[in-house]
Amino acid sequence: MITKELGERIKELRKETGLSQEKFALKIEMDRTYFATVESGKRNISLLNIEKIADGLGISISQLFEGIGGKDK
């Protein structure tokens, strides 16, 4: 499921920044519990929140989605 794949990708990239969920959520002005459900793949997030996360990671939206989805999924 794409929400699970995206959540795993976000978690991986966030960990590379060295920030905890809480500190990253504060950085992008998002509730930590909401952000936790995004990372766990339990939330179908809006494009605006995807943009916030990508910006917080310092990458483009297309970079955020690298390796996610595809015809074999």
DSSP file (Angstrom, degrees, kcal/mol; ACC not computed):
  #  RESIDUE AA STRUCTURE BP1 BP2  ACC     N-H-->O    O-->H-N    N-H-->O    O-->H-N    TCO  KAPPA ALPHA  PHI   PSI    X-CA   Y-CA   Z-CA
    1    1 A M    >>        0   0    0      0, 0.0     4,-2.0     0, 0.0     3,-0.5   0.000 360.0 360.0 360.0 137.2    0.0    0.0    0.0
    2    2 A I  H 3>  +     0   0    0      1,-0.2     4,-2.9     2,-0.2     5,-0.2   0.821 360.0  58.5 -64.6 -32.8    1.4    3.4   -1.0
    3    3 A T  H 3> S+     0   0    0      2,-0.2     4,-2.1     1,-0.2    -1,-0.2   0.888 108.6  46.7 -64.7 -36.4    0.7    5.0    2.4
    4    4 A K  H <> S+     0   0    0     -3,-0.5     4,-2.3    37,-0.2    -2,-0.2   0.916 113.4  48.1 -69.1 -44.3    2.9    2.4    4.1
    5    5 A E  H  X S+     0   0    0     -4,-2.0     4,-2.2     2,-0.2    -2,-0.2   0.918 113.2  47.6 -62.6 -43.8    5.7    2.8    1.5
    6    6 A L  H  X S+     0   0    0     -4,-2.9     4,-2.8     2,-0.2     5,-0.2   0.918 110.7  51.9 -64.6 -43.0    5.6    6.6    1.8
    7    7 A G  H  X S+     0   0    0     -4,-2.1     4,-2.5    -5,-0.2    -1,-0.2   0.909 110.3  48.2 -59.2 -43.2    5.6    6.4    5.6
    8    8 A E  H  X S+     0   0    0     -4,-2.3     4,-2.4     2,-0.2    -1,-0.2   0.897 112.0  49.8 -64.6 -40.2    8.6    4.1    5.5
    9    9 A R  H  X S+     0   0    0     -4,-2.2     4,-2.4     2,-0.2    -2,-0.2   0.921 111.7  47.9 -64.2 -44.8   10.4    6.5    3.1
   10   10 A I  H  X S+     0   0    0     -4,-2.8     4,-2.9     2,-0.2     5,-0.2   0.922 111.9  50.0 -62.0 -44.7    9.7    9.5    5.2
   11   11 A K  H  X S+     0   0    0     -4,-2.5     4,-2.5    -5,-0.2    -2,-0.2   0.924 110.9  49.5 -60.3 -45.3   10.9    7.7    8.4
   12   12 A E  H  X S+     0   0    0     -4,-2.4     4,-1.4     1,-0.2    -1,-0.2   0.927 114.5  44.2 -59.5 -47.1   14.1    6.7    6.6
   13   13 A L  H  X S+     0   0    0     -4,-2.4     4,-0.9     2,-0.2    -2,-0.2   0.874 112.3  52.5 -68.5 -37.5   14.8   10.2    5.4
   14   14 A R  H >X>S+     0   0    0     -4,-2.9     5,-1.1     1,-0.2     3,-1.0   0.922 106.6  52.9 -63.6 -43.1   13.9   11.8    8.8
   15   15 A K  H ><5S+     0   0    0     -4,-2.5     3,-1.0     1,-0.3    -1,-0.2   0.852 102.2  59.7 -61.3 -33.8   16.3    9.4   10.6
   16   16 A E  H 3<5S+     0   0    0     -4,-1.4    -1,-0.3     1,-0.3    -2,-0.2   0.785 100.5  55.9 -63.9 -26.4   19.0   10.6    8.2
   17   17 A T  H <<5S-     0   0    0     -3,-1.0    -1,-0.3    -4,-0.9    -2,-0.2   0.680 109.7-126.7 -77.6 -16.9   18.5   14.1    9.4
   18   18 A G  T <<5 +     0   0    0     -3,-1.0     2,-0.3    -4,-0.7    -3,-0.2   0.545  65.2 132.5  82.6   7.3   19.1   12.9   13.0
   19   19 A L      < -     0   0    0     -5,-1.1    -1,-0.3     1,-0.1    -2,-0.2  -0.716  54.5-127.8 -95.7 142.8   15.9   14.4   14.2
   20   20 A S     >  -     0   0    0     -2,-0.3     4,-2.6    -3,-0.1     5,-0.3  -0.295  33.8-102.5 -72.1 167.7   13.3   12.6   16.4
   21   21 A Q  H  > S+     0   0    0      1,-0.2     4,-2.9     2,-0.2     5,-0.2   0.929 123.8  50.7 -55.8 -45.0    9.7   12.5   15.3
   22   22 A E  H  > S+     0   0    0      1,-0.2     4,-2.2     2,-0.2    -1,-0.2   0.934 112.0  43.9 -62.2 -48.3    8.9   15.2   17.8
   23   23 A K  H  > S+     0   0    0      2,-0.2     4,-2.1     1,-0.2    -1,-0.2   0.889 115.7  48.2 -66.8 -38.4   11.7   17.6   16.7
   24   24 A F  H  X S+     0   0    0     -4,-2.6     4,-2.1     2,-0.2    -2,-0.2   0.930 110.4  51.2 -67.1 -43.9   10.9   17.0   13.0
   25   25 A A  H  <>S+     0   0    0     -4,-2.9     5,-2.9    -5,-0.3     4,-0.4   0.903 111.0  48.9 -59.8 -41.2    7.2   17.6   13.6
   26   26 A L  H ><5S+     0   0    0     -4,-2.2     3,-1.0    -5,-0.2    -1,-0.2   0.915 108.1  55.0 -62.1 -42.6    8.0   20.8   15.4
   27   27 A K  H 3<5S+     0   0    0     -4,-2.1    -2,-0.2     1,-0.3    -1,-0.2   0.880 115.6  37.0 -58.8 -40.4   10.3   21.9   12.5
   28   28 A I  T 3<5S-     0   0    0     -4,-2.1    -1,-0.3     2,-0.1    -2,-0.2   0.329 113.1-116.4 -97.8   8.6    7.5   21.5    9.9
   29   29 A E  T < 5 +     0   0    0     -3,-1.0     2,-0.4    -4,-0.4    -3,-0.2   0.937  69.3 134.3  57.8  52.1    4.7   22.7   12.2
   30   30 A M      < -     0   0    0     -5,-2.9    -1,-0.2    -6,-0.1    -2,-0.1  -0.975  64.7 -99.9-129.8 143.4    2.8   19.5   12.3
   31   31 A D     >  -     0   0    0     -2,-0.4     4,-2.6     1,-0.1     5,-0.2  -0.396  29.5-134.3 -61.1 134.6    1.4   17.7   15.3
   32   32 A R  H  > S+     0   0    0      1,-0.2     4,-2.5     2,-0.2     5,-0.2   0.884 103.9  50.6 -62.5 -40.3    3.7   14.9   16.4
   33   33 A T  H  > S+     0   0    0      2,-0.2     4,-1.6     1,-0.2    -1,-0.2   0.889 111.5  48.6 -67.2 -36.7    0.9   12.3   16.8
   34   34 A Y  H  > S+     0   0    0      2,-0.2     4,-1.5     1,-0.2     3,-0.2   0.944 111.9  49.4 -63.1 -47.7   -0.4   13.1   13.3
   35   35 A F  H  X S+     0   0    0     -4,-2.6     4,-2.5     1,-0.2    -2,-0.2   0.873 106.5  56.6 -60.6 -38.3    3.2   12.8   11.9
   36   36 A A  H  X S+     0   0    0     -4,-2.5     4,-1.8     1,-0.2    -1,-0.2   0.886 105.7  50.3 -61.3 -39.2    3.6    9.5   13.7
   37   37 A T  H  <>S+     0   0    0     -4,-1.6     5,-2.2    -3,-0.2     6,-0.8   0.812 108.5  53.6 -70.7 -28.0    0.6    8.1   11.9
   38   38 A V  H ><5S+     0   0    0     -4,-1.5     3,-1.5     4,-0.2     5,-0.2   0.955 109.9  46.8 -65.8 -50.4    2.0    9.3    8.6
   39   39 A E  H 3<5S+     0   0    0     -4,-2.5    -2,-0.2     1,-0.3   -28,-0.2   0.824 110.3  53.0 -62.2 -31.7    5.3    7.5    9.2
   40   40 A S  T 3<5S-     0   0    0     -4,-1.8    -1,-0.3    -5,-0.2    -2,-0.2   0.514 113.9-118.2 -83.1  -3.1    3.4    4.3   10.2
   41   41 A G  T < 5S+     0   0    0     -3,-1.5   -37,-0.2    -4,-0.3    -3,-0.2   0.657  82.5 117.9  78.7  15.6    1.4    4.4    7.0
   42   42 A K      < +     0   0    0     -5,-2.2     2,-0.4    -6,-0.2    -4,-0.2   0.432  60.6  68.4 -94.0  -0.3   -1.9    4.8    8.7
   43   43 A R        -     0   0    0     -6,-0.8     2,-1.0    -5,-0.2    -2,-0.1  -0.972  65.9-147.3-128.4 134.0   -2.8    8.2    7.3
   44   44 A N        -     0   0    0     -2,-0.4     2,-0.1     0, 0.0    -6,-0.1  -0.839  37.3-158.4 -93.3  98.6   -3.6    9.3    3.7
   45   45 A I        -     0   0    0     -2,-1.0     2,-0.1     1,-0.1    -2,-0.0  -0.393  12.1-109.1 -89.0 157.8   -2.1   12.7    3.8
   46   46 A S     >  -     0   0    0     -2,-0.1     4,-2.0     1,-0.1     3,-0.2  -0.332  28.2-111.6 -77.4 161.3   -2.8   15.8    1.7
   47   47 A L  H  > S+     0   0    0      1,-0.2     4,-2.4     2,-0.2     5,-0.2   0.838 117.7  59.4 -61.1 -34.5   -0.5   17.1   -0.9
   48   48 A L  H  > S+     0   0    0      1,-0.2     4,-1.9     2,-0.2    -1,-0.2   0.898 107.7  44.8 -62.8 -40.1    0.0   20.2    1.3
   49   49 A N  H  > S+     0   0    0     -3,-0.2     4,-2.2     2,-0.2    -2,-0.2   0.845 110.2  54.8 -73.3 -33.2    1.4   18.0    4.1
   50   50 A I  H  X S+     0   0    0     -4,-2.0     4,-2.6     2,-0.2    -2,-0.2   0.916 108.7  49.4 -61.7 -42.4    3.5   16.1    1.7
   51   51 A E  H  X S+     0   0    0     -4,-2.4     4,-2.8     2,-0.2     5,-0.2   0.906 108.6  52.5 -63.5 -42.1    5.0   19.4    0.6
   52   52 A K  H  X S+     0   0    0     -4,-1.9     4,-2.4     2,-0.2    -1,-0.2   0.919 111.6  46.5 -57.8 -45.1    5.7   20.4    4.2
   53   53 A I  H  X S+     0   0    0     -4,-2.2     4,-1.8     2,-0.2    -2,-0.2   0.934 112.8  48.2 -66.0 -46.6    7.5   17.1    4.8
   54   54 A A  H  X>S+     0   0    0     -4,-2.6     5,-2.5     1,-0.2     4,-0.8   0.928 113.0  48.6 -59.8 -45.4    9.6   17.3    1.6
   55   55 A D  H ><5S+     0   0    0     -4,-2.8     3,-0.8     1,-0.2    -1,-0.2   0.911 109.5  52.6 -60.3 -42.7   10.5   20.9    2.5
   56   56 A G  H 3<5S+     0   0    0     -4,-2.4    -1,-0.2     1,-0.3    -2,-0.2   0.812 111.0  47.1 -63.5 -30.5   11.4   19.9    6.0
   57   57 A L  H 3<5S-     0   0    0     -4,-1.8    -1,-0.3     2,-0.2    -2,-0.2   0.573 113.8-120.8 -85.2 -10.7   13.7   17.2    4.6
   58   58 A G  T <<5S+     0   0    0     -4,-0.8     2,-0.3    -3,-0.8    -3,-0.2   0.809  75.4 109.4  75.0  30.2   15.2   19.7    2.1
   59   59 A I  S   <S-     0   0    0     -5,-2.5    -1,-0.3    -6,-0.2    -2,-0.2  -0.854  70.8-100.2-131.1 167.4   14.1   17.7   -0.9
   60   60 A S     >  -     0   0    0     -2,-0.3     4,-1.9     1,-0.1     5,-0.1  -0.402  34.6-111.6 -81.2 164.1   11.6   17.9   -3.7
   61   61 A I  H  > S+     0   0    0      1,-0.2     4,-1.5     2,-0.2     5,-0.1   0.898 120.0  54.5 -61.6 -40.1    8.3   16.1   -3.7
   62   62 A S  H  4 S+     0   0    0      1,-0.2     4,-0.3     2,-0.2    -1,-0.2   0.889 106.9  50.5 -63.3 -37.5    9.6   13.9   -6.6
   63   63 A Q  H >4 S+     0   0    0      1,-0.2     3,-1.2     2,-0.2    -1,-0.2   0.877 105.7  56.9 -65.4 -36.6   12.6   13.0   -4.5
   64   64 A L  H 3< S+     0   0    0     -4,-1.9    -1,-0.2     1,-0.3    -2,-0.2   0.864 108.9  46.5 -60.6 -36.1   10.4   12.0   -1.6
   65   65 A F  T >< S+     0   0    0     -4,-1.5     3,-2.1    -5,-0.1    -1,-0.3   0.380  79.8 133.0 -90.8   3.8    8.5    9.6   -3.9
   66   66 A E  T <  S+     0   0    0     -3,-1.2     3,-0.1    -4,-0.3    -3,-0.1  -0.352  79.8   8.4 -58.0 128.4   11.6    8.0   -5.4
   67   67 A G  T 3  S+     0   0    0      1,-0.3     2,-0.4    -2,-0.1    -1,-0.3   0.517 101.4 123.2  80.8   6.1   11.3    4.2   -5.3
   68   68 A I    <   -     0   0    0     -3,-2.1    -1,-0.3   -62,-0.0   -66,-0.1  -0.820  66.0 -10.6-104.8 139.9    7.7    4.2   -4.2
   69   69 A G        +     0   0    0     -2,-0.4     2,-0.2    -3,-0.1     3,-0.1  -0.264  65.1 160.7  75.7-163.4    4.8    2.6   -6.0
   70   70 A G    >   -     0   0    0      1,-0.1     3,-1.3     2,-0.1    -1,-0.1  -0.540  56.5 -73.4 125.9 167.4    5.1    1.2   -9.5
   71   71 A K  T 3  S+     0   0    0      1,-0.3    -1,-0.1    -2,-0.2    -2,-0.0   0.743 123.2  59.2 -69.3 -24.5    3.4   -1.3  -11.7
   72   72 A D  T 3         0   0    0      1,-0.2    -1,-0.3    -3,-0.1    -2,-0.1   0.433 360.0 360.0 -85.8   3.1    4.6   -4.3   -9.8
   73   73 A K    <         0   0    0     -3,-1.3    -1,-0.2   -71,-0.0    -2,-0.1   0.432 360.0 360.0 -91.3 360.0    3.0   -3.2   -6.6
